[in-house]
Amino acid sequence: MAQDLKQLRVKIFDELSKIVDPEINTTITELELVDEVDISDSKVKIDLHLTSPFCPADLDLKFVKMFMIIF
């Protein structure tokens, strides 16, 4: 079970590393925008922050759509 959780965590971070901030063309993992990944039962919660308070919200929506497709 712990190994499965570890593999899922790796898969999540692999997929997160493919998401690029369109304004600066850098991945959200390189920018260290991912604050926390919480895996509980069959749910995954990802907390992240934006690059600035005025960052376009569509990055958030693209992220959610992409993540839902992946999992």
N, C-alpha and C positions, 0 to 999 in steps of 0.2 A: 504494500500500500504506500509506504513512504517513497519507494522508487517511482511508482506511478505519479505521485504528486510532484516529485522532482522533474520527471519527464514533461509533465504538463507545464510546469513553471518555465522550463527551457523553451518549450514550444511557444508559450505566450510571449516570452521575451524575443524569440526569433521573429515572430510576427510583428511585434511592436517596433522592432528595428527596421521594418520595411515602410513604416509610416513617416512621410516626409512633411515637414513644415513647408508649405508652398511659398511663403514669403522669403525664406532664407535658404531654402533647398538643403536642409540638414535634417537628419532623422530625429524623432522625438527622444530616442534613447541617447543619441550623441549630445543632445541639448540637456539631457537629464531632467526631462519634464515629467517622467513617471515617478510619482512619489511613493506609491505602494501598490502591491499586487496581493490581494487577499483571496485565497482559495478555501471555500468552505462548502462541504457537501458537493453539490453539483453546480454551485454558483462561483463565479469569478468576479471580483470587484477590483477595478483599477482606478486609483486616484492619480490624477495628473494635474499639472498647472499649466497655464499658458505662458508664452514668452513675455507678454506684457499685459497690463490691464486693458489695453485697447486692441488686443489681438483679435482678429476676426473669429467670430463664433463658428464659422463653417468648418474650421479645422476640427472642432469638437464633433460636429455632426458627421463629417467624413470618417473620423475615427470610429465613432459608434457604428456606423453602417458597415465599415470594413470589418470590424471585430465581430459583428453579428454574423457576417458571411463566413468568416474563418471558423467559428465555433458553432 
